[in-house]
Amino acid sequence: MLFDKTAMNKKIIVLYVEDEIAIQEEFVAILNFFVDSVIVAKDGKEGYTKFLECSPDIIITDIQMPIQNGLEMIQEIRKNNQDIPIIVTSAFNDNNYLLQAINLGVEYYLIKPILLEKLETKLNKIIKQIFQERELLTYKKHLEKKVADEISLRELKESLLIEQNKAAEVGAMVQIIAHQWKQPLF
């Protein structure tokens, strides 16, 4: 079952980093079923640059690539963003890579060839989490605005109450003075 991306108005952007063009093209076509936009990079260095430029919601990266590998790119990304979900794809079932990925806070580690059902499950879980976080953020902003409005209203009421008290005190003093004038002096 595909995630209904039209149910939410906000776009999901994926940064996909893969050096093999054939895999890249096929995977982008598949990703387009799940997300609104896919940005592609051919190595870790280009991937990091595109990460800084476009602020994606999800990163999917291969490990073995020229110039800078996927794990090195993730390490750089984690310096700026600890929370972005990252999926690592690799043809290597190497425990060392897996341990490095875990230490970098990678969401999922998928072995190539990637089964479509497995990818769908992982992406749906991440997308659902992103939408929940966005909804919570929107609700938090709404609550903060409501609290700020209530504080402003309370401050206004307090200032009006202070003015009314001052006016009442002035009125009481005027009454006392008027009473004194009416009293004869002996």
C-alpha positions as CSV (number, residue, x, y, z in Angstrom):
1,M,0.0,0.0,0.0
2,L,1.5,3.3,-1.1
3,F,1.6,6.2,1.4
4,D,-0.9,8.8,0.3
5,K,1.4,11.8,-0.2
6,T,-1.5,14.0,-1.3
7,A,-3.0,13.7,2.2
8,M,-0.5,16.3,3.4
9,N,0.1,19.6,1.6
10,K,3.7,19.8,2.5
11,K,6.3,18.2,0.2
12,I,8.8,15.5,1.0
13,I,12.2,16.0,-0.5
14,V,14.7,13.1,-0.8
15,L,18.4,13.5,-1.4
16,Y,19.6,10.4,-3.2
17,V,23.3,9.8,-3.4
18,E,24.5,7.1,-5.8
19,D,27.4,6.9,-8.2
20,E,26.1,4.2,-10.5
21,I,23.9,5.9,-13.1
22,A,21.7,2.9,-14.0
23,I,20.9,2.2,-10.4
24,Q,20.4,6.0,-9.8
25,E,17.8,6.3,-12.7
26,E,15.9,3.2,-11.7
27,F,15.8,4.2,-8.0
28,V,14.7,7.8,-8.7
29,A,11.8,6.4,-10.8
30,I,10.8,4.3,-7.8
31,L,11.3,7.1,-5.3
32,N,9.0,9.4,-7.3
33,F,6.1,7.1,-6.3
34,F,6.7,7.8,-2.6
35,V,7.9,11.4,-2.4
36,D,7.3,14.8,-4.1
37,S,10.9,15.6,-5.2
38,V,14.2,13.6,-5.6
39,I,17.5,15.4,-5.7
40,V,20.4,13.3,-7.0
41,A,24.1,13.5,-6.3
42,K,26.8,11.2,-7.7
43,D,29.2,11.1,-4.7
44,G,29.4,12.1,-1.0
45,K,31.0,15.5,-1.7
46,E,28.2,16.6,-4.1
47,G,25.6,15.0,-1.8
48,Y,26.8,17.2,1.1
49,T,26.7,20.3,-1.0
50,K,23.2,19.5,-2.2
51,F,22.2,18.8,1.4
52,L,23.3,22.3,2.4
53,E,21.5,23.9,-0.6
54,C,18.1,22.1,-0.6
55,S,17.5,21.0,3.0
56,P,16.0,17.6,2.2
57,D,13.7,15.7,4.5
58,I,15.3,12.3,3.9
59,I,18.7,11.2,2.7
60,I,19.3,7.9,0.9
61,T,22.9,7.1,0.2
62,D,25.2,4.4,-1.1
63,I,28.3,3.7,0.9
64,Q,31.0,3.0,-1.7
65,M,31.4,6.1,-4.0
66,P,34.3,8.0,-5.5
67,I,35.6,11.3,-4.0
68,Q,33.8,10.9,-0.6
69,N,31.9,7.8,0.5
70,G,28.5,7.8,2.0
71,L,29.6,7.3,5.6
72,E,32.0,10.3,5.4
73,M,29.2,12.4,4.0
74,I,26.8,11.3,6.8
75,Q,29.5,12.2,9.3
76,E,29.6,15.8,7.8
77,I,25.8,16.0,7.7
78,R,25.5,14.9,11.4
79,K,27.7,17.9,12.4
80,N,24.8,20.2,11.1
81,N,21.8,18.0,11.6
82,Q,21.4,15.2,14.1
83,D,17.7,14.5,13.3
84,I,17.4,14.0,9.5
85,P,16.5,10.4,8.7
86,I,19.1,8.6,6.7
87,I,18.8,5.3,4.8
88,V,22.0,3.6,3.7
89,T,22.0,1.3,0.7
90,S,24.9,-1.0,0.1
91,A,25.9,-4.1,-1.8
92,F,28.3,-4.9,1.1
93,N,27.1,-6.9,4.1
94,D,30.1,-5.7,6.1
95,N,29.8,-5.5,9.9
96,N,32.2,-2.6,10.0
97,Y,30.1,-0.5,7.7
98,L,27.0,-1.5,9.6
99,L,28.5,-0.5,12.9
100,Q,29.7,2.8,11.5
101,A,26.2,3.5,10.2
102,I,24.7,2.7,13.6
103,N,27.1,5.1,15.3
104,L,26.1,7.8,12.9
105,G,22.5,7.4,13.7
106,V,21.3,6.0,10.4
107,E,17.6,5.0,10.4
108,Y,18.0,1.9,8.1
109,Y,20.7,-0.1,6.4
110,L,19.4,-1.8,3.3
111,I,21.4,-4.4,1.4
112,K,21.3,-4.3,-2.4
113,P,19.4,-5.5,-4.4
114,I,16.7,-3.6,-2.4
115,L,13.3,-5.2,-2.2
116,L,10.6,-2.8,-3.2
117,E,8.3,-3.9,-0.3
118,K,11.1,-3.3,2.2
119,L,11.9,0.2,0.8
120,E,8.2,1.1,0.8
121,T,7.8,0.0,4.5
122,K,10.8,2.0,5.6
123,L,9.9,5.1,3.6
124,N,6.3,5.1,4.8
125,K,7.5,4.9,8.4
126,I,9.9,7.8,7.9
127,I,7.3,9.9,5.9
128,K,4.7,9.3,8.6
129,Q,7.1,10.4,11.3
130,I,8.0,13.6,9.3
131,F,4.3,14.5,8.9
132,Q,3.7,13.9,12.6
133,E,6.7,16.1,13.5
134,R,5.4,18.9,11.1
135,E,2.0,18.6,12.6
136,L,3.4,18.9,16.1
137,L,5.5,21.9,15.1
138,T,2.5,23.6,13.6
139,Y,0.4,22.9,16.7
140,K,3.3,24.2,18.9
141,K,3.5,27.4,16.9
142,H,-0.3,27.8,17.2
143,L,-0.2,27.3,20.9
144,E,2.7,29.7,21.3
145,K,0.8,32.4,19.4
146,K,-2.3,31.7,21.4
147,V,-0.3,32.0,24.7
148,A,1.3,35.3,23.4
149,D,-2.1,36.7,22.5
150,E,-3.5,35.7,25.9
151,I,-0.6,37.3,27.7
152,S,-1.1,40.5,25.7
153,L,-4.8,40.5,26.5
154,R,-4.1,39.9,30.2
155,E,-1.5,42.8,30.2
156,L,-4.0,45.1,28.6
157,K,-6.7,44.1,31.1
158,E,-4.2,44.6,34.0
159,S,-3.3,48.1,32.7
160,L,-7.0,49.0,32.4
161,L,-7.6,47.7,35.9
162,I,-4.7,49.8,37.2
163,E,-6.1,52.9,35.4
164,Q,-9.6,52.2,36.9
165,N,-8.1,51.9,40.4
166,K,-6.3,55.1,39.9
167,A,-9.5,56.8,38.7
168,A,-11.4,55.3,41.7
169,E,-8.7,56.6,44.1
170,V,-8.9,60.1,42.6
171,G,-12.7,60.0,42.8
172,A,-12.5,58.9,46.5
173,M,-10.1,61.8,47.2
174,V,-12.3,64.3,45.4
175,Q,-15.2,63.0,47.5
176,I,-13.3,63.4,50.7
177,I,-12.3,67.0,49.7
178,A,-15.8,67.8,48.8
179,H,-17.0,66.4,52.1
180,Q,-14.5,68.6,54.0
181,W,-15.6,71.7,52.2
182,K,-19.2,71.0,53.2
183,Q,-18.3,70.6,56.8
184,P,-18.2,74.0,58.7
185,L,-14.9,74.9,60.4
186,F,-15.2,75.6,64.2
